[in-house]
Amino acid sequence: MNRRDVLRGFAMAPLVAACSRSSSPAAPVMPVIFLAHGSPLLLDDAGWVGELATWARAMPRPTAVLMISAHWEASPITVGATSTVPLFYDFAGFPDRYSRVQYPAPGAPALADRVTALLAPEPVWEQQQRGLDHGAYVPLVAMYPKADVPVLQISLPTLEPAALLALGKKLAPLRSEGVLIIGSGFLTHNLRRFADSTESWAADFDAWCADVLARRDVDALLAYRTRAPGVDIALPTHEHFVPAIVALGASIERSEAVAFPITGFMGGNFTRRSFQLG
């Protein structure tokens, strides 16, 4: 694992942008999204797969995807493989067939250099053998099943909300370059609270998130650990929630409405609420 060359990123970014401008029309400004990614079992849920596929078709086709998944925490911020490598099957206890799923998406080395440039002077590391984890590839199988969109995954460098909001803000210029920024997690994530029906704490937490996001109440979202109802039950740990904060950060300087393309619950208390900005 080596530190990426920040100067190389600065040098390449204008060149990449100039070539793009001269060879093709300007890319559309992409939305930024947060999606509930589900377990590997999501791919057996035809309804959910269909919702993700429909959502992808409704957005402009991205030049690349930048994925921030709940399943990779590493500091300093780290970029994953920039070539096609085996997936990272970061789960256990599932039938073997889930570990045979393939998603050979192209790598995105130019995007990795661009991310490094945008985050400078902060250090950015690389882990070239780190394939996409299930928080990344499972929804992408549903959204872009041909695996023909380049994908780069980066780590969550912290769980601190203000720092992640700032991270999203730094990454926001990628949206004007055709990159779809995706935060992948679950707004509620308590593996001990699977149920046949939705309990009040989960419904209340989901409703609070919907209200705060719809109003783009940044202060409330940053203070979710003390202000959201039922947060201690909804989130015994916080890595699944905070990709939503990165997503909002990538929209913070734009006046954009929030849409909720997917809602509802699975397993009783796991909200599938996903949102789009732009």
Secondary structure, DSSP 4 states (H G I P E B T S, - for coil): --B--HHHHHHHHHHHHHHHHHHSPPPPPPPEEEEE---GGGGG-HHHHHHHHHHHHHSPPPSEEEEEEEEEE-SS-EE--SS---------SS-GGGGS----PPP-HHHHHHHHHHHTTS--EE-TT----HHHHHHHHHHSTT--S-EEEEEE----HHHHHHHHHHHGGGGGGTEEEEEEE-SS--TT---SS--HHHHHHHHHHHHHHHTT-HHHHHTHHHHSTTHHHH-SS-TTTTHHHHHHHTTTTS---EEEEE--EETTTEE--EEEE-
